[in-house]
Amino acid sequence: MNDAQGNDDSAVIDEDSDPYRPKQNHILSHAVGQLSSTDNPDFRAGNSWGGPARSFALEAVFREFARVELWDETRTTGRFWFRVSEFSGEGLWHHYFRTSWDWAQNKWTDNGSSSGPGHP
C-alpha cells in the first residue's frame, strides 16, 4: 500500500497547498515556502439516534503528513502521490468522540471527547 496515497477529506477551507503565497486567516497561517492545515475531524451523532440512556462513541486514529501530487498531461499512467514529510509527532494522533443523549434538552451532549497526539 502506498502510504502517500492517503484518503484525505474533500474540504479545502482547512488546508492550503500553495507554498508560493503566505496565508493568514482565522483558520490557517503560514509564510512563503510553507504549507498549513488544521484538518480537524468532525464527527456528529444524528438526533434521530437519540433516546433515553443512549450513548455513542467513535474512535479514530490518524497519521498526519504532507504529500505532493505530480503529473502532467503527457503521461498516460496517471497521477502520482509522494509523501514529502515525516509523519508528524509520534506518527499517530487520535480523536475519541463520546456523546450521550440528554433527554431533558432533547439533544446529544459531549461526554468526554478528546483529541491529541499519540494513541493513549
C-alpha positions in Angstrom: 0.0 0.0 0.0 1.3 3.5 -0.9 1.3 5.5 2.4 1.3 8.7 0.4 -2.0 7.9 -1.3 -4.0 8.9 1.7 -7.7 9.3 1.9 -8.0 13.0 2.8 -11.3 14.7 3.1 -12.6 16.9 0.3 -12.8 20.1 2.4 -10.4 22.8 1.3 -11.1 25.5 3.9 -8.8 23.8 6.5 -5.8 23.3 4.1 -3.6 25.4 2.0 -1.3 23.8 -0.5 0.2 26.9 -2.1 3.7 27.4 -0.8 4.3 30.4 -3.1 2.0 32.7 -1.2 1.7 33.5 2.5 -1.6 32.6 4.1 -3.2 34.3 7.1 -6.8 34.0 8.1 -8.9 32.8 11.1 -8.0 29.1 10.3 -4.6 29.0 8.6 -1.3 30.7 8.9 2.0 30.1 7.0 4.8 32.0 5.4 6.1 31.7 1.8 7.7 28.2 1.4 5.4 26.6 3.9 2.1 24.6 3.9 -0.5 24.7 6.6 -3.5 22.6 7.7 -5.8 22.2 10.6 -7.5 19.1 9.3 -9.7 18.6 12.4 -12.1 15.6 12.4 -15.8 16.4 12.5 -17.9 13.6 13.9 -21.6 14.0 14.7 -24.4 11.9 16.1 -27.8 12.2 14.4 -30.6 13.4 16.6 -32.8 10.6 15.2 -30.4 8.1 17.0 -31.2 9.7 20.4 -33.3 8.3 23.2 -33.3 7.6 27.0 -30.0 6.2 28.3 -28.4 6.2 24.8 -24.7 7.0 24.2 -22.5 6.9 21.1 -18.7 6.6 20.8 -16.3 6.6 17.9 -12.5 6.2 17.9 -10.4 7.4 15.0 -6.6 7.2 14.7 -4.7 9.1 12.0 -1.2 9.5 10.6 -0.6 13.1 9.6 1.9 14.1 6.9 2.4 16.3 3.9 2.2 14.9 0.3 2.5 16.2 -3.2 0.8 15.1 -6.4 2.9 15.1 -9.5 1.5 14.7 -13.0 1.5 16.2 -16.4 -0.9 15.9 -19.4 1.6 13.9 -21.4 1.7 11.0 -19.0 -0.7 8.1 -19.7 0.0 6.3 -16.5 -1.9 8.7 -14.2 -1.1 10.8 -11.2 1.4 10.0 -8.5 1.4 10.9 -4.9 4.7 11.3 -2.9 5.0 11.8 0.8 7.3 14.8 1.3 7.4 14.9 5.1 7.8 12.6 8.0 4.7 11.6 10.0 4.0 14.4 12.5 4.6 14.0 16.2 4.7 10.4 17.3 3.3 9.4 13.9 -0.3 8.9 15.2 -2.9 11.2 16.6 -6.3 10.4 17.8 -9.8 11.6 18.2 -12.3 10.0 20.6 -15.9 11.1 20.0 -18.1 10.4 23.0 -21.6 11.7 23.4 -24.7 10.8 25.4 -28.3 11.7 24.9 -29.7 14.5 27.2 -33.4 13.7 27.4 -34.2 17.0 29.1 -32.6 19.1 26.4 -33.5 16.6 23.6 -30.0 16.7 22.1 -26.6 15.0 22.3 -24.1 16.4 24.7 -20.3 15.8 25.0 -19.3 13.0 27.3 -15.6 13.2 27.4 -14.5 13.6 23.8 -10.7 14.1 23.3 -8.1 14.7 20.6 -4.4 14.7 20.7 -1.1 13.2 19.6 -0.3 9.6 20.1 -2.7 6.8 20.9 -3.5 6.5 24.7 
